[in-house]
């Protein structure tokens, strides 16, 4: 998409044309395999050399630049005819849809699926329960307060997410697109905006470059904990550990690459109504975001208050041992584990 935007492929293209380009891209198994391989090689090269060098310094400039472009896109979205409709769609709650679902007999029942999806999204967007946040947290200065930093991260993440929503959904409604079309939405709405806005080729190219860096840094932070474990616990050379984990992830990635094309008709869990039409990619997405991440967060919460010494957590959090710490300790010790267990067990029962 960097190259397509730079060459003006999306300039003055209709919504149907953008959708056709995206569908053609997904159906090209060889093309997806090439980009998947190139991306994993890029990730392995950085992890093998360590992440604290040039990439860490570059991200300090690249991520603010991505935010600035997002603000520019927000200005464009505000001038579309459907900005009000997009904002209403984003911020108007529908509690009936949240709390209930209707079965085949037309009987309404309490639904935990929206709660599970929301919790999975919260874990995923904040990189909780997977070790990634620990990698970046390890670069914090010794005197930094984890508690204050956590609030800043959560606030920044929520702000960016809301701005992105106010950018994407007005463009979706202005062009008659489907708001529930999933992760591919960004590759159908934003090219439309870039193709019709002044300076769209420049801003669009820069946006997709920065988006690639955002994905790259995420990939690096996800593979780094496993590589570090092999180096520290198996006395393995860092280059060897990076290659082993990179190839492992590349192989798993083939399942998702081919699920968009040659394996698109493969539905491994079609015997369950919930996953009747789910591809391998859909299943992996559901499993990781809605089951594995909450369980990982549960184990981390248990470790931090039931196993880790209280003096150590007080020292690391840097918020003293008074009321605020006691509230945190109570929530993480009892409330959080109980809530996560209930939601996950309910989800498994529904499946």
GULUMRO-374528 format. One record per residue: x, y negated, z negated of N, C-alpha, C in turn. Coordinates in steps of 0.05 Angstrom, whole numbers. Atoms other than C-alpha are relative to their C-alpha. Layout:
<pts>
X,Y,Z,X,Y,Z,X,Y,Z
...
</pts>
This chain:
<pts>
16,24,0,0,0,0,17,-25,0
-19,22,-2,60,-46,-9,5,-7,30
-7,4,-28,79,-36,64,-24,-8,17
24,6,-15,8,-38,90,-9,-29,-5
7,27,6,-6,-103,54,19,-20,13
-20,18,-11,59,-134,77,-2,-3,31
2,1,-29,45,-117,150,-28,-10,9
25,12,-8,-25,-147,148,-22,20,7
20,-21,-6,-63,-81,153,-28,-7,-10
25,6,13,-118,-107,107,-12,-27,7
9,27,-7,-126,-176,137,-26,1,16
27,2,-12,-200,-189,153,-13,27,6
12,-27,-3,-217,-115,148,-25,1,-16
26,-2,13,-288,-97,129,2,20,-24
-1,-20,22,-305,-57,65,0,28,10
0,-27,-11,-320,4,108,28,7,11
-27,-5,-10,-252,-4,141,20,6,-21
-18,-5,23,-216,-8,74,-5,28,-11
6,-26,11,-253,54,50,10,22,18
-10,-20,-19,-235,92,114,30,3,-3
-29,-1,3,-161,74,105,7,16,-25
-6,-14,25,-163,99,33,-6,30,2
7,-28,-3,-198,164,51,19,15,18
-20,-12,-18,-149,177,108,26,5,-15
-24,-2,16,-92,165,60,-1,25,-19
3,-23,18,-119,216,10,0,27,14
1,-25,-16,-131,268,64,27,8,12
-27,-6,-12,-58,264,87,17,14,-21
-14,-15,21,-28,319,44,30,-3,3
-29,3,-4,42,311,75,9,-28,-9
-7,27,9,41,236,63,0,-3,-30
2,1,29,19,243,-9,23,16,-13
-22,-16,10,72,297,-20,26,-15,2
-24,16,-3,126,251,7,2,-22,-22
-1,21,21,106,193,-40,2,11,-28
-2,-13,26,97,240,-99,29,8,-5
-28,-8,3,168,268,-87,18,-24,-5
-16,24,2,198,199,-78,-3,-13,-28
5,12,27,166,174,-142,13,16,-22
-12,-17,20,190,233,-183,31,-2,1
-29,4,-3,261,224,-156,8,-27,-13
-5,26,12,259,150,-176,-1,2,-31
3,-3,29,235,170,-246,24,15,-12
-23,-17,10,289,224,-255,26,-16,0
-25,15,-2,345,177,-233,2,-19,-24
-1,19,22,326,125,-286,3,15,-27
-2,-15,25,315,176,-342,27,12,-4
-26,-13,2,380,211,-326,22,-20,-9
-20,20,7,418,145,-335,-7,-15,-25
9,15,24,378,120,-395,-18,-23,8
20,20,-7,320,72,-397,6,-28,-12
-5,26,14,352,16,-438,17,-19,17
-16,17,-17,391,-13,-379,-16,-20,15
12,20,-17,367,-52,-320,-30,0,1
29,-1,-3,296,-27,-318,-14,-14,-24
12,12,23,281,-49,-389,1,-31,2
-3,29,-3,307,-119,-374,-19,-10,22
17,8,-22,269,-122,-308,-29,-2,-8
28,-1,8,203,-104,-340,-8,-26,-15
5,24,14,208,-166,-384,-9,-23,18
8,20,-20,199,-208,-321,-22,10,18
20,-11,-19,157,-161,-278,-28,0,-12
27,-2,12,99,-151,-327,-13,-27,-3
12,27,0,88,-226,-339,-8,-9,28
6,7,-28,90,-235,-263,-26,14,9
24,-14,-6,36,-182,-256,-24,-13,-13
22,14,14,-7,-219,-307,-7,-26,14
5,26,-14,1,-285,-269,-16,5,26
15,-6,-24,-22,-252,-204,-29,8,-7
27,-7,9,-81,-223,-242,-17,-25,-5
14,25,5,-100,-293,-263,-8,-14,26
6,11,-27,-96,-317,-190,-23,15,12
22,-16,-11,-141,-259,-170,-27,-7,-14
24,7,15,-190,-279,-225,-12,-26,11
10,24,-12,-194,-348,-194,-14,5,26
13,-7,-25,-210,-316,-127,-28,13,-6
25,-14,6,-264,-271,-159,-21,-19,-10
19,20,10,-296,-331,-193,-13,-16,22
11,14,-23,-308,-361,-124,-16,18,18
17,-18,-15,-344,-299,-98,-29,-4,-7
28,4,5,-419,-297,-93,-11,18,-22
10,-20,19,-425,-239,-142,15,-1,-27
-15,0,25,-382,-263,-200,-18,3,-24
19,-2,23,-442,-271,-247,-10,29,-2
9,-27,0,-467,-202,-227,21,19,-11
-22,-16,10,-399,-171,-240,4,-3,-30
-4,6,28,-393,-204,-308,-23,13,-16
22,-13,14,-463,-180,-328,3,30,-1
-5,-29,-1,-446,-109,-306,20,8,-21
-22,-7,18,-383,-111,-348,-7,-4,-29
4,8,28,-410,-143,-412,-28,6,-11
27,-5,10,-484,-125,-416,-2,29,-10
0,-27,10,-491,-64,-462,-27,14,7
24,-17,-4,-540,-7,-447,2,23,-21
-3,-19,21,-545,30,-513,-16,26,5
15,-24,-7,-597,78,-486,17,20,16
-17,-16,-17,-548,103,-434,24,11,-17
-22,-9,17,-494,107,-487,-7,22,-19
7,-19,21,-532,148,-538,-14,25,10
16,-23,-8,-575,194,-497,7,9,28
-1,-11,-27,-572,240,-437,-24,18,3
24,-16,-6,-627,278,-403,8,27,13
-7,-26,-11,-622,353,-390,-19,7,23
15,-7,-24,-653,391,-332,-30,2,-6
29,-1,6,-720,398,-369,-11,-28,-5
9,27,4,-724,322,-375,-1,-8,-29
0,6,28,-713,323,-450,25,-16,-7
-22,16,8,-670,268,-479,13,11,-25
-15,-10,24,-616,288,-529,24,-18,-5
-23,16,7,-559,255,-565,25,9,16
-23,-6,-16,-497,251,-521,25,-11,-12
-26,8,11,-426,250,-548,20,-6,23
-19,3,-22,-395,247,-479,10,-29,3
-10,28,-2,-393,170,-475,20,-7,-22
-18,6,23,-360,168,-544,27,13,6
-25,-14,-7,-308,219,-521,15,-14,22
-13,15,-22,-294,181,-457,12,-26,-10
-10,25,11,-287,116,-495,25,4,-17
-24,-6,16,-239,147,-545,23,9,17
-21,-8,-18,-200,180,-490,12,-23,14
-10,24,-13,-194,113,-454,17,-16,-19
-15,15,20,-171,79,-518,28,13,-4
-25,-14,3,-117,132,-528,18,-3,24
-16,1,-25,-96,131,-455,11,-28,5
-9,26,-7,-92,56,-446,21,-11,-19
-20,8,19,-51,47,-509,23,20,-3
-21,-21,0,-7,108,-495,3,14,-27
-1,-13,26,-26,141,-560,-2,30,3
3,-29,1,-19,214,-576,16,15,21
-16,-13,-21,32,229,-521,30,-5,-4
-28,5,4,98,203,-548,11,-23,15
-11,22,-17,105,148,-496,4,-26,-16
-2,25,15,92,91,-545,24,2,-19
-23,-4,18,146,121,-590,26,-8,14
-24,6,-15,198,112,-534,4,-30,0
-3,29,0,184,37,-528,3,-11,-29
-2,9,28,175,31,-604,28,4,-11
-28,-5,9,246,59,-613,18,-23,7
-17,23,-7,273,-5,-581,-6,-24,-17
5,23,17,242,-50,-633,23,-5,-19
-21,7,20,291,-87,-678,-7,12,-27
4,-13,26,299,-57,-748,-19,-16,-18
16,17,17,265,-117,-780,-28,-6,11
26,5,-13,204,-116,-733,-22,14,-15
23,-12,13,136,-103,-763,-16,15,20
16,-17,-18,102,-45,-729,-29,-8,-1
28,8,2,35,-69,-756,-7,-24,17
5,24,-15,40,-138,-726,3,5,30
-5,-7,-28,68,-111,-661,-24,16,12
23,-16,-9,10,-61,-657,-24,-18,7
22,18,-6,-42,-116,-662,4,-16,25
-6,16,-25,-7,-157,-608,-3,17,25
2,-18,-23,-4,-96,-562,-30,5,6
29,-5,-4,-78,-80,-573,-14,-24,12
12,24,-10,-98,-152,-561,7,-6,29
-9,5,-28,-56,-159,-498,-13,20,19
11,-21,-17,-81,-93,-471,-30,-5,6
29,6,-3,-154,-111,-483,-4,-24,18
3,24,-17,-145,-180,-452,5,6,29
-6,-7,-28,-113,-153,-389,-22,18,12
22,-17,-10,-167,-99,-383,-25,-16,7
24,16,-5,-223,-150,-388,4,-18,24
-6,16,-23,-190,-196,-338,-1,16,26
1,-17,-23,-180,-138,-290,-29,7,7
28,-6,-5,-254,-120,-298,-14,-24,13
12,24,-11,-274,-192,-283,10,-6,28
-11,3,-27,-230,-189,-221,-13,21,19
8,-22,-17,-252,-121,-194,-30,1,5
28,-5,-4,-327,-117,-206,-15,-22,17
12,19,-19,-347,-184,-173,6,6,29
-8,-8,-27,-309,-161,-111,-16,25,8
15,-25,-5,-344,-93,-116,-28,-7,9
28,6,-6,-414,-123,-117,-3,-19,24
1,18,-23,-398,-178,-66,2,15,26
-4,-15,-24,-379,-124,-16,-16,26,2
17,-23,-1,-431,-72,-33,13,27,-5
-15,-25,7,-382,-21,-61,-13,13,-24
11,-15,22,-398,32,-113,18,-4,-25
-17,6,23,-374,9,-183,10,25,-15
-9,-24,15,-368,81,-209,16,19,17
-15,-18,-18,-322,107,-155,27,9,-10
-23,-12,13,-265,121,-203,26,-15,5
-26,13,-1,-190,107,-202,7,-12,27
-6,11,-27,-189,94,-127,-11,-28,5
14,25,-3,-230,31,-138,20,-23,6
-19,22,-2,-168,-13,-144,12,-1,28
-11,-1,-27,-144,10,-75,-21,-6,21
21,8,-19,-211,-10,-43,-9,-28,-5
10,27,5,-230,-75,-78,22,-21,4
-21,21,-2,-164,-112,-84,11,-4,28
-7,5,-28,-143,-100,-11,-20,-18,14
20,18,-11,-209,-133,7,5,-29,-8
-5,27,9,-192,-193,-35,25,-12,13
-25,9,-12,-121,-198,-9,-3,-5,30
4,3,-29,-146,-190,63,-15,-24,8
17,23,-7,-191,-251,58,8,-25,-15
-8,23,16,-157,-298,9,25,-14,13
-24,14,-9,-105,-352,28,25,11,-13
-25,-12,11,-35,-324,20,-3,28,-9
6,-27,9,-64,-255,12,22,20,6
-21,-18,-7,-7,-220,47,23,-2,-21
-22,4,20,45,-250,-1,-9,10,-27
9,-7,27,4,-242,-65,-6,30,-1
6,-28,0,-20,-173,-45,24,18,0
-25,-15,0,49,-147,-29,14,-1,-27
-12,3,26,76,-175,-94,-15,16,-21
16,-15,20,18,-145,-133,6,29,0
-4,-29,-2,28,-74,-107,28,7,-7
-27,-5,9,103,-80,-119,0,2,-31
1,1,29,90,-99,-191,-16,23,-12
16,-23,9,36,-46,-198,16,26,1
-18,-24,-2,87,6,-175,20,1,-22
-18,1,23,135,-18,-228,-14,7,-25
16,-7,24,80,-12,-280,-3,30,-2
3,-29,-1,68,60,-258,27,14,-5
-27,-11,3,143,73,-255,8,1,-29
-7,1,28,155,50,-326,-16,19,-17
17,-19,15,96,91,-351,10,28,4
-10,-27,-6,123,153,-316,26,5,-16
-26,-2,14,192,141,-347,-5,5,-30
5,-2,29,163,133,-417,-13,27,-7
13,-26,5,122,197,-409,20,24,0
-18,-22,-2,180,241,-389,24,-2,-19
-23,5,17,232,210,-435,-1,16,-26
1,-16,25,207,244,-500,9,29,3
-8,-28,-5,214,313,-470,29,3,7
-29,0,-7,283,297,-441,16,-4,-26
-15,5,25,306,269,-508,-1,24,-18
2,-24,17,281,331,-544,20,22,10
-19,-20,-11,321,377,-497,29,-8,-6
-27,9,5,383,334,-506,8,3,-29
-6,1,29,378,329,-582,-3,27,-13
5,-25,13,352,398,-599,10,25,15
-11,-22,-15,380,442,-544,28,-6,11
-27,8,-8,446,405,-535,4,1,31
0,-1,-29,430,399,-461,11,-27,11
-9,24,-14,465,350,-414,-24,-16,9
23,17,-6,419,290,-401,-8,3,29
6,-3,-28,424,298,-326,-15,26,5
13,-26,-3,405,371,-330,-28,0,-11
27,2,12,347,357,-377,-19,-16,17
17,17,-17,321,302,-331,-9,15,24
7,-15,-24,323,348,-271,-20,22,-6
19,-21,8,288,405,-307,-28,-11,-5
26,12,6,232,360,-333,-12,-12,25
10,13,-24,227,323,-267,-12,21,19
11,-21,-17,218,387,-227,-25,12,-11
24,-11,13,168,413,-278,-24,-18,6
22,19,-5,126,349,-271,-7,-1,29
5,0,-28,134,351,-196,-18,23,8
16,-24,-6,105,421,-193,-28,-4,-10
27,6,10,46,401,-237,-13,-21,18
11,21,-18,37,340,-192,-11,11,25
10,-11,-24,26,385,-133,-30,8,-2
28,-7,5,-40,407,-165,-18,-24,6
16,24,-5,-65,335,-162,2,-9,28
-4,9,-28,-35,318,-94,-19,16,19
16,-17,-18,-70,377,-60,-30,0,-7
28,0,7,-135,369,-98,-16,-21,15
14,21,-16,-150,308,-55,-4,8,29
1,-7,-29,-143,345,11,-5,30,3
3,-28,-8,-129,419,24,-13,17,-22
13,-14,22,-155,440,-45,-24,-15,-11
22,17,9,-212,390,-49,-25,16,-6
23,-17,5,-263,447,-47,4,20,-23
-6,-19,22,-230,484,-105,-11,-12,-26
11,9,25,-271,476,-169,2,23,-20
-6,-22,18,-240,522,-221,-21,6,-22
19,-3,22,-293,510,-275,-29,-6,10
27,6,-11,-355,507,-230,-22,15,-15
21,-15,15,-390,557,-276,-11,-17,-23
11,18,21,-398,500,-327,-13,-24,14
14,22,-13,-449,447,-309,15,-26,0
-14,25,2,-406,391,-334,22,-3,21
-23,1,-19,-349,409,-286,-7,14,26
9,-14,-25,-390,437,-228,15,-10,24
-12,12,-24,-360,389,-177,28,-11,-6
-26,11,8,-294,375,-213,23,14,14
-24,-11,-12,-230,384,-174,22,5,-21
-23,-5,18,-163,404,-205,8,-27,-12
-8,26,10,-146,330,-211,-20,-9,-21
20,9,19,-212,315,-246,3,15,-27
-3,-16,24,-201,372,-295,25,-8,-16
-24,9,14,-130,351,-312,-4,-27,-12
6,27,10,-154,279,-320,-17,2,-26
18,-4,23,-209,302,-368,15,13,-23
-14,-15,21,-165,350,-406,20,-18,-15
-21,16,12,-108,301,-418,-12,-24,-15
10,25,12,-148,237,-432,-20,5,-23
21,-4,19,-206,267,-471,4,22,-21
-5,-22,20,-177,328,-507,28,-2,-11
-28,-1,9,-101,328,-509,9,-25,-14
-8,25,13,-90,254,-525,-12,-3,-28
11,2,27,-140,252,-583,13,21,-20
-12,-20,18,-110,317,-611,29,-8,-7
-27,9,6,-40,289,-604,0,-23,-20
3,22,19,-62,226,-640,-7,10,-28
8,-12,25,-94,269,-694,24,11,-15
-24,-12,12,-29,307,-706,20,-22,-10
-18,22,8,11,241,-708,-11,-13,-26
12,12,24,-39,212,-759,5,18,-24
-4,-19,22,-34,275,-802,29,-1,-9
-28,1,7,42,272,-799,7,-25,-16
-9,26,11,47,198,-816,-10,-5,-29
10,5,27,6,202,-881,1,25,-18
0,-24,16,7,275,-903,28,12,-3
-27,-12,1,79,294,-887,22,-21,-4
-20,21,3,119,230,-879,-2,-13,-28
0,11,27,140,200,-946,-12,-28,0
13,26,0,100,139,-966,19,-23,0
-20,21,0,162,97,-979,10,-6,28
-10,3,-27,184,110,-908,-20,-15,17
21,14,-16,117,87,-878,-2,-29,-8
1,28,9,117,25,-921,23,-16,12
-23,13,-11,187,8,-897,-3,-4,30
2,3,-29,171,20,-824,-22,-19,9
22,17,-8,104,-16,-821,5,-29,-6
-7,27,7,133,-78,-854,-24,-18,-6
23,16,8,67,-101,-884,-5,3,-30
2,-3,29,81,-88,-957,-15,25,-8
14,-24,10,47,-37,-1001,-26,-8,-14
24,10,12,-13,-79,-1021,-25,9,12
27,-7,-9,-86,-80,-1000,0,9,29
0,-6,-28,-73,-80,-925,11,28,6
-13,-26,-3,-27,-20,-929,-18,22,-10
17,-21,13,-75,18,-975,-24,6,18
23,-4,-19,-133,7,-925,9,17,23
-11,-16,-22,-89,32,-868,4,29,-8
-6,-27,9,-68,92,-909,-25,16,-4
26,-14,5,-140,109,-928,-12,8,27
12,-6,-26,-164,104,-856,14,22,15
-15,-19,-15,-108,144,-826,0,27,-14
-1,-25,15,-109,196,-881,-27,16,1
26,-14,1,-184,211,-881,-19,-6,23
20,8,-19,-228,171,-834,7,7,29
-9,-5,-28,-188,176,-769,0,29,7
0,-29,-7,-174,251,-771,-28,12,1
27,-11,1,-246,267,-790,-16,-8,25
15,10,-23,-275,223,-734,10,13,26
-11,-12,-24,-228,251,-681,-8,29,2
7,-28,0,-241,323,-702,-29,4,8
29,-2,-5,-317,313,-700,-5,-4,30
5,7,-28,-316,281,-631,11,22,19
-13,-20,-18,-268,332,-600,-15,26,-2
15,-25,3,-305,392,-629,-27,-1,13
25,4,-14,-370,364,-604,3,2,30
-5,-2,-29,-340,356,-535,5,28,9
-5,-28,-7,-315,427,-535,-25,17,0
26,-14,3,-383,452,-558,-18,-5,24
16,8,-23,-417,414,-501,10,15,24
-11,-14,-23,-369,444,-451,-8,29,1
</pts>
